[in-house]
Amino acid sequence: MHIKVALVGNPNCGKTTLFNAYTGAKHKVGNWPGVTVEKKEGLIKHDGKNITLVDLPGIYSISPYSLEEILTREYILNFNPDTIINIVDASNLERNLYLTLQLIELGRPVIIALNMIDVLEERGMSIDIEELSRALNVPVIPVVAVSKKGLTKLLHQVIRSSKHKEDYKPIRIDYGETIESKIQEVASKIHLKTPVNAFLLRWLSMKVVENDHEILSKLRDESIEELPIDHQRHFIEDHIPGQEETYEEEIGKRKYEYIESFIEDVLIAKENKPREILSDKIDALVTHPILGIPIFLVMMLLVFTFTFTVGNYFADLFESGIGWFGSSLTRLMTEWNVADWLISLIADGVIGGVGGILIFLPNIAALFIAMSLLEDTGYMARVALIMDKNMSRIGLNGKAVIPLILGFGCTVPAIMTTRSLNNEKDRLITILITPFMSCSARFPIYVLFSRAFFPGREILIALSLYFLGIVISIIMALLFRKFMGKSENSGLILELPSYKRPALKTTGIFVWEKVREYLERAGTIIFVASVVLWFVLEFNFSGKVAMTESLGADLGRLIAPIFTPLGFGDWQAALALIAGVLGKEIVVSSMSVIYGVGEVGLYSALSTIGFTPASAYAFMVFSLLYTPCVATLGVIKSETRSWKWMWFSLGYQLLVAYVVSFFFFQILK
């Protein structure tokens, strides 16, 4: 027996923690076909049954307002999971149950995994599990995903529900005479090629009444005959006759009324009046309108302190190990009379390039550990709230803060999340400024130059660059808004999760996945780039030559004069920046190959080949701001559906990088 289970829940409900508790690192991570939204699948065994868990994106509803909501709904409708586990945050029960009701109405068996019971108890409250199960007519299993409590019982219930899924009868909410008659009218006119059960037919009819364009489109494709809903404006109006509310608003209102009808019987206050919990006191401080941003800067300072202090210690060990491996391998190849060109390719090209980026792996891992801990505790959601209060001042929608924050990790998925912005002007501006957020690929550049030229001040240097990216993005947003005009501004709707202890296993899995991605890039893109770079530095059209006469040197010399006013006008630096368009971390690996010093000698070599503290900082600024990687350019093209905006992004970021780098070099030299 094979059981397919979909994990669905609000963001920050503990869904991924539960998934990791079951699957550990033994799961497949990939993207949905054609999009970059991530999905995870894990196979586990319980009582002799194979169970596939599918971790779907965190959503607040299954209405088609975001890509994540559409994908979750499509999975449930098209892949027909045997059971849906709805992870519900017990400490925010009423808000979470709105999604629960939507899932129940789909007609698929639903099990509620009631998570974070411990957090609710800290607030002086408890939940009547039996009453909640009776009100929703679904099994309710209390769990604590972090400590793995209740997980076995939940799997037992999954097997039971899957065996009896044909007997499942979901609750039916009464939406009032007007809406119910309209639902029945629509249902009588839907005749599909593939018959559906009564529950799904009712749900589809309700979506037509709500004027859900995604469902309307699918019904047109699946219907046996042309439907009146092809002309739904003549068939059904958006607004309820004689009322200001739309059908969608009224249906949502009735759902909340149903929740309110039993919530007081389910949530039980203990004898003592709930006290002000610690998280409320912390929120009063970290989300303070004046203190919030300074606290955020202090938190980032702590992140970089951890990143450099811990990361540098292990980076030194990596550096020694890679240096020993490179010299030992070179010595062996020499003893075995390996051809000089092959020794050069392996030692200078492969080990010099790939090894030159691997020595920063400890710093990257330390950075992801720190960021994961901030995310798991719930603090990063507060950062979004803090920044949201300032978004309207630059004329952007509050939702724009989410992709900007995600940009600190990777620009590609960050730009994809701009789909949540309804206004096209806001979306375009956010796409254009997100690449200024310092992604993790730029971090090895900061580590290399700050350790070489600013020993003891690496933390402040890195923090200044992250802060500079934010400032430049704000300035550019103001300029774009001035030329594009203002748009209607709507604030960010964000649910703050309760503070909680980070799950070390979840953090470990997250960091391992990021480290694995880094290693995969080192073994593929960076490896290929290093070999190609070695080739153009060893040959020209006449054959093998000295590096100064190579194709790479000619290309570098062609553009090097452009960078002279910025303090790094040698052809080697110019060529490294060109290679960096493939990926910003390739700038460092390219330097190891270009300067021919290997990964160990790169620190000392930088100061002997023309770089000064002023030009080093200008180089880091340019690397922060100039043209994003080709993957980012590709997603800008796909998201804007315009070559024009892609080329504009490439060009204007080059211009901004040049002007700002010139400014810093002239000031600091």
SVG drawing of the C-alpha trace seen along z (x, -y; Angstrom):
<svg xmlns="http://www.w3.org/2000/svg" viewBox="-33 -62 93 66">
<polyline fill="none" stroke="black" stroke-width="0.4" points="0.0,0.0 1.4,-3.4 -0.1,-6.5 0.4,-10.0 0.1,-12.8 0.1,-16.6 1.4,-18.8 -0.4,-22.1 -0.4,-25.0 0.1,-28.7 3.7,-30.2 5.5,-29.7 3.2,-27.0 6.0,-24.5 5.2,-22.6 8.8,-22.3 9.9,-21.3 7.3,-18.5 8.4,-17.4 12.1,-17.3 11.3,-15.5 9.8,-12.7 12.3,-12.7 15.5,-14.2 17.8,-14.9 16.4,-12.0 14.1,-13.9 14.2,-15.2 14.2,-19.0 13.2,-20.4 11.1,-23.0 7.6,-22.8 7.7,-22.4 8.3,-25.8 8.6,-27.8 11.2,-28.3 8.9,-27.7 10.4,-24.8 8.7,-21.6 10.0,-18.7 9.1,-15.1 10.1,-12.5 9.4,-8.7 9.0,-7.1 7.7,-3.7 5.3,-3.1 3.6,0.1 4.7,1.7 3.2,-1.1 5.1,-3.4 4.1,-7.0 5.2,-9.9 5.1,-13.3 4.9,-16.3 5.8,-19.6 3.7,-22.2 4.4,-26.0 3.2,-27.9 -0.1,-29.7 -2.9,-31.5 -5.7,-30.4 -6.2,-28.4 -7.6,-31.4 -5.5,-32.2 -3.8,-35.3 -0.2,-34.0 1.8,-31.4 2.2,-29.4 -1.6,-29.2 -2.2,-28.2 0.4,-25.5 -0.9,-24.1 -4.5,-24.0 -3.4,-22.5 -1.5,-19.7 -4.5,-18.7 -6.9,-18.8 -4.7,-17.1 -2.5,-14.7 -5.3,-13.6 -3.4,-12.9 -4.9,-10.2 -4.8,-12.5 -4.1,-16.2 -2.3,-16.9 -3.2,-20.5 -0.6,-21.8 -2.3,-24.3 -0.5,-26.7 -2.4,-26.2 -1.2,-29.6 -3.0,-31.3 -5.9,-28.9 -8.7,-31.1 -6.6,-32.6 -5.2,-29.1 -8.7,-27.5 -9.7,-29.7 -7.4,-27.6 -8.6,-24.4 -12.2,-25.1 -11.1,-25.7 -9.2,-22.4 -12.2,-20.5 -14.5,-21.8 -12.3,-20.2 -13.7,-16.9 -10.3,-15.2 -9.7,-13.6 -8.1,-16.1 -6.2,-15.5 -5.3,-18.5 -1.9,-18.3 -2.3,-20.7 1.3,-22.1 2.8,-24.4 0.5,-23.4 3.4,-24.2 3.4,-27.9 -0.4,-28.1 0.0,-26.7 2.6,-29.4 -0.2,-31.9 -2.4,-30.4 -4.7,-28.6 -5.6,-25.1 -7.6,-23.5 -10.5,-21.0 -9.2,-18.5 -12.5,-16.5 -14.6,-19.6 -12.5,-20.9 -12.6,-17.5 -16.4,-17.4 -16.9,-21.0 -14.8,-20.3 -15.6,-16.5 -12.0,-15.7 -9.3,-14.0 -7.2,-16.3 -3.8,-15.1 -1.8,-17.3 1.9,-17.4 5.1,-19.3 7.2,-19.0 10.3,-20.4 10.5,-17.6 8.7,-15.0 5.8,-14.5 2.7,-13.0 4.4,-12.1 3.7,-8.3 0.1,-8.9 -0.3,-11.2 1.1,-8.5 -1.4,-6.0 -4.2,-8.4 -2.9,-8.9 -3.1,-5.2 -6.6,-5.0 -7.9,-8.0 -6.4,-6.6 -8.1,-3.3 -11.5,-4.9 -11.2,-7.9 -14.3,-6.9 -16.4,-7.2 -15.1,-10.8 -18.0,-13.3 -16.8,-16.9 -18.8,-19.5 -21.1,-21.7 -21.2,-25.4 -24.5,-27.2 -23.7,-30.4 -27.3,-31.6 -30.2,-31.3 -29.0,-33.7 -25.5,-32.2 -26.7,-28.6 -29.3,-29.0 -26.6,-30.5 -24.2,-27.6 -27.0,-25.0 -27.8,-27.0 -24.1,-26.8 -23.8,-23.2 -26.7,-22.2 -24.9,-23.8 -21.5,-22.1 -21.1,-18.9 -17.5,-17.7 -15.8,-15.1 -14.5,-13.5 -17.3,-13.1 -16.5,-14.5 -18.1,-13.7 -20.7,-15.9 -18.3,-17.6 -15.9,-18.7 -18.8,-19.8 -20.1,-22.0 -16.6,-23.5 -16.2,-24.1 -19.6,-25.8 -18.6,-28.0 -15.5,-29.1 -17.6,-30.1 -19.8,-32.1 -16.7,-33.8 -15.6,-34.6 -12.4,-32.6 -10.8,-33.0 -8.4,-30.0 -11.4,-27.7 -13.5,-29.3 -10.7,-28.8 -10.3,-25.1 -14.1,-24.5 -14.2,-25.9 -11.5,-23.4 -13.1,-20.4 -16.7,-21.0 -18.6,-18.8 -20.5,-21.7 -20.2,-25.5 -21.2,-26.9 -23.1,-30.1 -20.1,-30.9 -18.1,-31.7 -20.0,-34.9 -20.1,-35.0 -20.8,-38.7 -24.3,-37.9 -24.6,-34.7 -23.5,-35.9 -22.5,-39.3 -19.6,-39.9 -21.7,-41.7 -24.7,-40.2 -27.9,-41.8 -28.8,-44.7 -25.6,-44.5 -22.1,-46.1 -20.3,-42.8 -19.1,-40.6 -20.0,-36.9 -16.3,-36.1 -16.4,-38.5 -19.6,-37.1 -18.4,-33.5 -15.2,-34.4 -17.3,-36.2 -19.5,-33.1 -16.4,-31.0 -15.2,-33.2 -18.7,-33.2 -18.6,-29.4 -15.2,-29.5 -16.5,-32.0 -19.5,-29.7 -17.3,-27.1 -14.0,-28.8 -15.0,-29.9 -15.9,-26.3 -12.6,-25.0 -10.2,-27.6 -10.2,-27.3 -8.5,-29.8 -6.9,-28.5 -8.0,-29.7 -5.3,-32.3 -5.7,-35.2 -3.3,-34.8 -0.2,-36.8 1.7,-39.0 4.0,-36.5 7.6,-37.2 7.1,-37.3 4.8,-40.3 7.5,-42.2 10.1,-41.3 7.9,-42.5 7.3,-45.8 11.0,-46.3 12.1,-44.8 9.2,-46.3 9.5,-49.7 9.2,-52.5 12.4,-54.1 14.4,-51.2 13.5,-48.6 16.0,-49.4 19.0,-50.0 18.2,-46.6 18.1,-45.0 21.6,-46.5 22.9,-45.1 21.5,-41.7 23.2,-41.8 26.4,-42.8 26.1,-39.7 25.5,-37.6 28.7,-38.8 30.6,-38.5 29.6,-34.9 30.3,-34.4 33.8,-35.8 34.9,-34.6 33.8,-31.0 34.1,-30.9 37.6,-32.3 38.9,-29.7 37.7,-26.8 38.6,-28.7 42.2,-28.7 42.1,-25.0 40.5,-24.6 43.1,-26.9 45.9,-24.8 44.3,-21.5 43.6,-22.6 47.1,-24.1 48.7,-20.9 46.5,-18.8 47.5,-21.1 51.2,-21.0 51.2,-17.3 49.3,-16.5 51.6,-18.8 54.6,-17.0 53.2,-13.6 52.3,-14.6 55.9,-15.9 57.3,-12.7 55.1,-10.7 56.3,-12.9 52.8,-14.2 52.8,-16.7 53.4,-20.3 50.2,-21.6 48.1,-19.0 49.9,-19.8 49.1,-23.5 45.4,-22.7 44.9,-20.7 47.0,-22.8 46.3,-26.3 42.9,-25.7 41.0,-23.2 42.5,-23.3 43.3,-27.0 39.8,-27.9 37.6,-25.4 39.9,-25.4 39.9,-29.2 36.2,-29.2 36.0,-26.2 38.2,-27.9 35.2,-30.3 32.8,-27.4 33.1,-27.7 32.2,-31.4 29.2,-30.6 28.1,-27.8 28.4,-30.1 26.4,-32.8 23.6,-30.4 23.6,-29.0 23.1,-32.5 20.4,-33.4 18.6,-30.1 18.6,-30.7 17.1,-34.1 14.4,-32.7 13.5,-29.8 13.2,-32.0 10.6,-34.2 12.8,-37.3 13.0,-37.7 9.2,-38.1 9.6,-41.1 12.3,-42.5 9.7,-42.4 7.3,-44.3 9.9,-46.9 10.9,-47.5 7.3,-47.6 6.7,-50.8 9.3,-52.5 8.2,-51.2 5.5,-53.7 8.0,-56.5 9.7,-55.4 6.4,-54.9 6.4,-51.1 3.8,-48.5 4.4,-47.0 4.6,-43.5 7.8,-44.6 9.8,-44.1 9.6,-40.3 11.5,-39.9 14.1,-42.5 14.8,-40.5 14.9,-37.2 17.4,-38.9 20.0,-38.5 19.9,-34.8 19.5,-34.5 18.2,-37.1 16.5,-34.6 13.7,-33.3 13.5,-36.8 12.5,-38.3 10.0,-35.4 8.2,-36.4 7.4,-39.8 4.4,-38.0 2.6,-38.7 2.5,-42.4 -0.7,-43.3 0.4,-46.7 2.6,-46.3 4.6,-49.5 5.4,-48.3 6.4,-44.9 8.7,-46.3 10.4,-48.7 10.9,-45.9 12.4,-43.6 14.8,-46.4 16.1,-47.2 16.2,-43.6 19.6,-42.8 21.2,-45.5 20.5,-43.3 23.8,-41.5 23.2,-37.9 25.3,-35.1 27.3,-34.6 29.0,-38.0 30.1,-37.1 33.4,-35.3 34.5,-38.5 33.9,-40.4 35.7,-37.7 38.7,-37.7 39.3,-41.5 38.3,-42.3 40.7,-39.7 43.5,-40.9 43.1,-44.6 41.0,-45.2 42.1,-42.5 40.2,-43.0 37.5,-45.1 36.0,-42.4 32.7,-42.5 32.2,-46.3 33.3,-46.1 30.8,-43.3 28.0,-45.2 28.7,-48.4 28.3,-46.7 25.0,-45.1 23.8,-48.5 25.1,-50.2 23.0,-47.8 19.9,-48.8 20.6,-52.5 21.2,-52.3 18.0,-50.3 16.0,-53.0 17.6,-55.8 16.8,-54.0 13.2,-53.2 12.7,-56.9 14.0,-57.8 11.9,-55.1 8.8,-56.2 9.4,-59.8 9.5,-58.9 6.9,-56.1 4.4,-57.9 2.7,-56.9 0.5,-53.9 -2.2,-53.0 -0.3,-51.7 -1.5,-48.8 0.2,-47.7 1.8,-44.4 -0.5,-41.8 1.8,-39.7 1.1,-37.3 3.9,-37.4 4.8,-33.8 5.4,-33.1 9.0,-33.1 10.3,-29.6 13.4,-27.7 15.2,-26.9 15.1,-23.2 18.7,-22.2 17.8,-19.4 15.9,-21.8 18.8,-24.3 21.2,-21.5 19.2,-20.3 18.8,-23.9 22.5,-24.6 23.4,-21.3 21.1,-22.0 22.8,-25.4 26.3,-24.0 25.4,-21.2 24.2,-23.8 27.5,-25.7 29.5,-22.5 27.4,-21.6 28.2,-25.0 31.9,-24.5 31.8,-21.1 29.9,-22.3 29.7,-25.9 32.9,-27.1 34.8,-24.0 33.9,-24.7 34.5,-28.4 37.9,-27.7 38.9,-25.3 37.7,-27.8 39.5,-30.6 42.7,-28.6 42.4,-27.9 42.0,-31.6 44.9,-32.5 47.3,-29.8 46.5,-30.1 45.9,-32.5 45.2,-31.9 48.8,-30.9 48.9,-28.3 50.2,-28.1 51.8,-31.3 52.7,-33.3 49.8,-34.5 50.4,-38.1 50.0,-37.3 46.9,-35.1 43.4,-35.7 42.3,-36.5 45.0,-39.1 44.0,-40.7 40.3,-40.9 41.2,-42.2 43.5,-44.9 40.7,-45.9 38.4,-47.0 40.9,-47.6 41.3,-51.3 37.6,-51.7 38.3,-50.7 41.4,-52.8 39.5,-55.7 38.1,-53.1 41.5,-52.0 41.7,-48.5 42.7,-49.2 44.8,-46.0 43.6,-43.5 43.5,-40.7 40.8,-42.4 38.8,-43.3 38.8,-39.7 37.7,-38.5 34.7,-40.9 33.7,-39.6 33.8,-36.0 31.7,-37.1 28.7,-37.6 28.3,-33.8 28.1,-33.9 29.6,-36.4 31.5,-33.7 33.4,-33.0 35.1,-36.4 37.3,-34.9 38.0,-31.6 38.9,-33.5 41.4,-35.6 43.1,-32.4 43.5,-31.2 44.3,-34.6 47.0,-35.7 48.4,-32.2 49.0,-32.1 46.6,-29.4 44.1,-29.7 46.7,-30.0 48.7,-32.9 45.8,-35.0 45.6,-37.1 49.2,-38.2 49.2,-38.5 46.4,-41.1 48.5,-43.8 51.5,-43.2 49.6,-43.6 48.3,-47.0 45.4,-46.8 45.2,-49.2 42.6,-49.5 40.8,-52.2 40.8,-50.2 39.9,-47.0 36.8,-48.6 35.9,-50.2 36.2,-46.7 33.9,-45.2 31.4,-48.0 31.5,-47.4 31.0,-43.7 28.0,-44.4 26.3,-46.7 27.2,-45.7 25.4,-43.5 23.7,-40.5 24.5,-36.9 23.1,-35.5 20.5,-33.5 19.1,-36.7 19.1,-38.4 17.1,-35.4 14.5,-35.6 14.2,-39.4 13.5,-38.6 10.9,-36.0 9.2,-38.0 8.9,-41.2 8.4,-39.4 10.6,-42.0 14.1,-42.0 14.0,-45.8 13.8,-45.7 16.5,-42.9 19.0,-45.0 18.0,-48.1 18.7,-46.3 22.1,-45.2 23.0,-48.6 21.8,-50.8 23.3,-48.6 26.7,-48.8 26.3,-52.6 25.3,-52.8 28.2,-50.4 30.7,-52.6 29.5,-55.9 29.3,-54.6 32.7,-52.8 34.3,-55.9 32.9,-58.0 34.3,-55.7 37.7,-55.3 38.2,-59.0 37.1,-59.6 39.2,-56.9 42.4,-57.0"/>
</svg>
